[in-house]
């Protein structure tokens, strides 16, 4: 890759079902990040993310030369993107940038979960759960809202290591089951631990079909949760690395793809 290409600013926007994330690369390094809830207006969320990235990295001067790539389920709504790519490809490229040499990427998003085998930053195989929210971040989000937990409280309860058995395999029915457990006096620690265990088993099923090779990394919204990462590692029998800025892996991948597009 030529030096003149690397010196240009490249941005990537990963517009997911829950959050819109952005990353800006300058001189081959991550220079700025931004995220906000996607909301109902995808195009507006993408615009605000781009504005925030520009404000953090040079404003008008950067805007004149910036080249943008987009990924995520809302990628076609992102204005000014020179190209788009799938989340599978974006997370593979972004994970390699964050953790060079990574071989497996597990992305738990708000709408689906993916297990991706990677070689030199390229996706070689993948399995995706997109049929049921019980294997996605939406499940945990619903339970955290029902139990009135913020991110810090969620981590504290997961650290307790307790676990209640959940029988429901559907988010709709699981919400009713959780209400029943609360009535019975089951603790929040046990319930949230049971939810994490249920999610981990579903993702392990995907991993069994895709194959998991070390080093492996967790990306996406739940990559910031040490409790989820530890439970997944235990169920998979493979240590999942804590990637710095793992939540932005897709956005970084989109920026890298835009960089390649300009070569």
Secondary structure, 3 states (H helix, E strand, C coil): CCHHHHHCCEEEEEECCCEEEEEEEECCEEEEEEEEECCCCHHHHHHHHHHHHHHHCCCHHHHHHCEEEEECCCHHHCCCEEEECCHHHHHHHHHHHHCCCCCEEEEECCCCEEEEEEECCEEEEEEEECCCHHHCHHHHHHHHHHCCCCHHHHHHHHHCCCCCCCCCCCHHHHHHHHHHHHHCCCCHHHHHHHHHHHHHHHHHHHHHHHCCCCCEEEECHHHHCHHHHHHHHHHHCCCEEECCCHHHHHHHHHHHHHHHHCC
